[in-house]
């Protein structure tokens, strides 16, 4: 018997988290009944088409407790007399002593509101991201006695302390993650084979039909028709856009190219200033955030996709960037780095070009090779598309999640009957 799932998200909808929206829609199509619990209201001005197809109701928790004090106070006083309140307070206090931050208090308050209001008679909790959404979910689970599961991704794994990861992994019924490196890290922390599972997001290939056209034969020799380099991603440290700009500045003077960046992010101003300092600003177009259908059109027009993934100073890093899977699905050769899950999709010289992170010179060499050799680009792009269509169809992930949920619910029912 399938249960009503409350899915806790950091924010919804978000343009940068298409992979989550795609999974939510996939679960709905598989017959799951979802209500979305968002810890933040949307800040993006655009929406992807997939967001309009998701039928689940969205409930917004107070983003900051002082924004809705009466809502928080009602939840607090309503919870005091309930059986789960003391265990929750004990856990919160143990966490707060190790992480004395306003953020920790906020998650406690949001969990109280969720437990008090309990939308749509939820029978299961599922968190997307094992950092703050899982904190709210875990606290709400303690308060209500409703079990929970989790999807972990990248930043949330690598910026969470091991003590917190291992405790959450222990309390959740199971956790899935989308890269082998994240999977192995969490499995080693918990030391159990049935608590952590590897589940690639994959791609909704119905939205990324095979490209019927041909990518160009531009080789950088024609100033009137320069090679078109593209990147899609937020302007944040882990995306390595400063490294990519430095690599572009190292390309030989006789090579004609233009670069387009799609995405928002707080770092755009600094990147534009860097491009100006490097003397390449006149070759760059900054598009800002675009909807999915506009991004797809750019994949089909471009010659090369570039993303210089790196490990940020705070440990944040990508998992397997969905944009690499998307670009590959359109026979667009990708040039990236051997960080996290990237090598699980791209193999250097086989279906892409992969270089070490933090190395503008190596990245420039790879970009120059791709620009000057259209035949190589086409060969690698074709191999990348085959890999995506054979191994990264998101339906496989939905089938895996369906199996995990249903097997767990069967166990829960058996436990109750034997209790």
BELUR-V10551 format. One record per helix or strand of 3 or more residues. SS is the DSSP state (H for helix, E for strand). FROM is the first residue (numbers start at 1). LEN is the number of residues. If there is no record, write none. Layout:
SS:FROM:LEN
SS:FROM:LEN
//
This chain:
E:5:5
H:15:15
E:34:5
H:49:5
E:57:4
H:65:15
H:83:16
H:102:16
H:119:3
E:124:5
H:132:13
E:148:5
H:155:4
H:162:10
E:175:3
H:180:11
E:196:3
E:227:6
H:237:3
H:241:10
E:257:6
H:268:11
H:281:3
E:284:5
H:292:10
E:304:3
H:322:8
E:333:5
H:342:4
E:352:4
H:360:13
H:374:18
H:394:25
//
